Amino acid sequence: MKISRLILILICSIFIINNSQAQIPQLWGMAYHGGSYSFGTIYKINGDGTGFNTAYSFHYPNGIEPYGSLIQALDGKLYGMTLNGGTDSLGTIFSFDPQLNTYLHRLDLHTVSGTHPYGSLLQLPNGTMYGLTSNGGASNYGTLFSYDPYNNVLTNLHDFTVTTGYIAYGSLIKGNDGKLYGVTYQGGAHGYGVIFSFDPTNNTYTDLFDFNYSVSGAYPFGSMMKAASGKFYGVTYSGGTNSSGVLYSFDPATSTFTNAHNFISTTGDNPFGTLVQHYNGKIYGFATYGGGQNYGNIFSLDTATNNYTVIHDFSYVDGGYPRGGMTIGRDSIIYGVTSYGGPGGFGVLFKLIPATNAYSTLHIMNNASGTYPQYTSLLQFNPLVTEVLSPAANTNSSSVYPNPFSNQATLDLNGIDNSNGSRLSILNILGQEVRTINTENKSEIILTRGNLEPGMYIYKLLSATKETLATGKFIIE
């Protein structure tokens, strides 16, 4: 009896260990300087601090000094932009294959289309990417552009102006209505920046809200984020009651702006970057300066009560002056980077456990691994995307039509033997199973949207013994 219990405990322990290891995310990021040529790096690290590797060192003429973050595109590759470099040293768009460890310099930015991007790309379900630049365009105030990664074509869609907002130091987000939303650092009715929308169906740009220094803040430096409620949240670098910045919400459905918190130096001020919402519902962000030790801090905001709480004051030894955003891992841990601090002052990678607010460093940045990561967040890599899109993974033929779809589609199993207890597993982009469907002896499966959010999903047809019979992807608009 004791032996049976011991075996049971051992089996459970192995399962728990394997499951927890599977939950440890692989994180990818970029540093502004450092690396083999001192012009920045692409690096990866596991969420437990192991496996740090400098995957690529930026150099002329392929693009140098990356700002912003990497994105994982529908083809499984990572895409990003550099602030400088390229033929005219005005910035570039690139891709990186994380499986082959190969860098591809895709496109040079030029004055007409926009130059010197500080943010990240955004890919829509149809595959088209969108981005912002801080300079270039008709008035040299920056542009909003689209990029077709399949044909390697960039198109200038909007030239920023003084009256409706100019100079964008951030990225676009997609609203529930299909429009793209963002902020500009300056311009608008009061000159302190605007919140805008852009409709990709008809290329219409609209100035939705003009920041007004003391009331709503000034100079938003970063991007907005979309909360579970559908509202957008963001920060301004300056303005507000204390001239130290504002944390705000904006409801795109009603164009309602709310000042949720006025920053002050004692609890953190002058934020650069982007907020993130945890699974616990709270919003987390960085104050770049101020706080208990004057090196900035991590804070949270309870959206129900607008309660602002300092989570961790940076000491410089454990990081300082953060300029960017954080990432929620599939393990519910928060991961991030600071732009400075650490023993060499080059920045650190860290993790924060929200349940206990326990903070710890994962990696100290140095000249070899990269230095001074700016306006960036870590990317949680999903190997399932690359696995599904790899021809070798699709040993059996299956297809979804129409794809993308809004409400309903058909999965054609095309003669695949799916008898004896087969099922369809549907996973989100984080690799989490969100739905299972019994497929035994069915040649077609009706896929309904139900409660699934817009985005890309991966399906796996599994036999009773969990053998993968077919894999693929579909997109809900």
Secondary structure, 3 states (H helix, E strand, C coil): CHHHHHHHHHHHHHHHHHHHHHHCCEEEEEECEECCCCECEEEEEECCCCCCEEEEECCCCCCECCCCCCEECCCCCEEEEECECCCCCCCEEEEEECCCCEEEEEEECCCCCCECCCCCCEECCCCCEEEECCECCCCCCCEEEEEECCCCEEEEEEECECCCEECCCCCCEECCCCCEEEECCEECCCCECEEEEEECCCCEEEEEEECCHHHHCECCCCCCEECCCCCEEEEECECCCCCCCEEEEEECCCCEEEEEEECCHHHCECCCECCEECCCCCEEEEECECCCCCCCEEEEEECCCCEEEEEEECCECCEECCCECEEECCCCCEEEECCEECCCCECEEEEEECCCCEEEEEEECECCCEECCCCECCEEECHHHHHHHCHHHCCCCCEEECCCECCEEEEECCCCCCCCCCEEEEECCCCCEEEEEECCCCCEEEEECCCCCCEEEEEEEECCCCCEEEEEEEEEC
